[in-house]
């Protein structure tokens, strides 16, 4: 069984600073109810999508223009048996220059094949990053994906 963390990548014409700012504008691309601050080291915020998903994130690494890491400190996924599957995982946004463009590499460390939410959660992240976050960067407005 593969143990690879879920990863997806987008490449845009935006600057690294613009990509960094878009990542931190969580309300601009992640649909649902978000409470708390989402921009600086040690900020904590919660995310809720109806009764399906609750998670609380803490920003544990913030390097302007380069990297943002969220630690999931609490979670309740209403669609899987182990509802706390996300708790203790990390969500990593790495920003780099590739061929005169800016690449954003998204990795959910701990979201691996073999856990029950992998299929639905990886599909959700794929849509959020590839469609909504990409749209926020290229049009100034995130895209509704759920």
ZIDA-V904502 format. One record per residue. SS is DSSP state (H for helix, E for strand, C for the rest). D_FIRST is the distance of its C-alpha to the first C-alpha in Angstrom with 2 decimals. Layout:
[[SS:D_FIRST] [SS:D_FIRST]]
This chain:
[[C:0.00] [C:3.81] [C:6.45] [C:9.31] [E:12.26] [E:13.98] [E:16.82] [E:19.74] [E:23.01] [E:26.58] [E:29.64] [E:33.15] [C:36.74] [C:37.23] [C:37.87] [H:35.39] [H:37.67] [H:37.56] [H:33.76] [H:33.74] [H:36.36] [H:34.51] [H:31.30] [H:33.57] [C:35.31] [H:32.56] [H:35.00] [H:35.53] [C:32.05] [C:30.10] [C:31.76] [C:32.47] [E:34.66] [E:34.39] [E:36.56] [E:37.19] [C:37.32] [C:34.60] [C:36.07] [C:36.60] [C:35.08] [C:34.73] [C:35.35] [E:33.61] [E:33.08] [E:31.72] [E:30.30] [E:30.83] [E:30.23] [C:32.20] [C:30.61] [C:27.13] [E:26.25] [E:27.79] [E:26.70] [E:28.73] [E:28.17] [E:29.99] [E:30.53] [E:29.71] [E:30.11] [E:32.51] [E:33.63] [C:35.94] [C:34.99] [C:31.79] [E:29.31] [E:28.83] [E:26.34] [E:26.20] [E:25.01] [E:24.28] [E:26.53] [E:26.46] [E:24.79] [E:25.19] [E:23.13] [C:25.09] [C:22.59] [C:19.77] [C:20.09] [C:19.34] [C:21.83] [C:21.51] [C:17.87] [C:19.38] [C:21.71] [C:21.25] [C:19.19] [E:20.93] [E:21.83] [E:22.93] [E:25.35] [E:26.18] [E:29.26] [E:30.39] [E:32.79] [E:31.58] [C:34.29] [C:36.86] [E:34.65] [E:32.69] [E:28.90] [E:27.06] [E:23.42] [E:21.87] [E:18.78] [E:17.72] [E:16.28] [E:14.24] [E:13.51] [E:9.75] [C:7.47] [C:7.37] [C:11.03] [C:13.60] [C:15.56] [H:13.03] [H:14.49] [H:18.05] [H:18.03] [H:16.53] [H:19.05] [H:21.73] [H:21.24] [H:21.20] [H:24.50] [H:25.99] [H:25.48] [H:25.99] [H:28.85] [H:30.48] [H:30.27] [H:30.96] [H:33.91] [H:35.21] [H:35.30] [H:36.86] [H:39.20] [C:39.68] [C:38.24] [C:34.73] [C:33.65] [C:33.12] [C:29.61] [C:29.38]]
